[in-house]
């Protein structure tokens, strides 16, 4: 039973803390890269990764 509760707590922490933090971080890195070098394949890749993270979160902004 403790293992089950621990697994759920870890999953909650990942979904509640790590995923939004990753979404924010990818957005900031992408914005900084676009500001310095303009639109490029790396910034588009970061935007695609951010879109995937938002899908994982289950909502769009």
C-alpha positions in Angstrom: 0.0 0.0 0.0 2.8 2.5 0.8 4.4 1.7 -2.5 1.2 2.6 -4.3 0.8 5.9 -2.3 4.4 6.8 -2.9 4.1 6.2 -6.6 1.0 8.4 -6.8 2.8 11.1 -4.8 5.8 11.1 -7.1 3.5 11.2 -10.2 1.6 14.1 -8.7 4.8 16.0 -8.0 6.0 15.5 -11.6 2.7 16.6 -13.1 2.1 19.5 -10.6 5.7 20.9 -10.4 8.1 19.6 -13.0 5.9 19.8 -16.1 4.9 23.4 -15.6 8.4 24.3 -14.8 9.7 22.6 -17.9 7.0 24.4 -20.0 8.2 27.8 -18.6 11.8 27.0 -19.1 11.4 25.9 -22.7 9.4 29.1 -23.4 12.1 31.4 -21.9 14.9 29.7 -23.7 13.0 29.8 -27.0 12.2 33.6 -26.5 15.9 34.4 -25.7 17.1 32.5 -28.7 14.6 34.2 -31.0 15.6 37.6 -29.6 19.3 36.9 -30.4 19.2 35.0 -33.6 15.6 35.2 -34.9 13.6 32.2 -35.9 15.7 29.2 -36.5 15.4 25.4 -36.4 16.5 25.2 -32.8 13.9 27.7 -31.6 11.2 25.9 -33.7 12.3 22.6 -32.0 12.0 24.2 -28.6 8.5 25.5 -29.5 7.5 22.0 -30.7 8.8 20.5 -27.4 6.9 23.1 -25.5 3.7 22.2 -27.4 4.2 18.6 -26.4 4.7 19.6 -22.7 1.4 21.6 -22.9 -0.3 18.6 -24.3 1.0 16.5 -21.4 -0.4 19.1 -19.0 -3.8 18.7 -20.6 -4.6 22.4 -21.3 -3.6 25.2 -23.6 -2.8 28.8 -22.9 
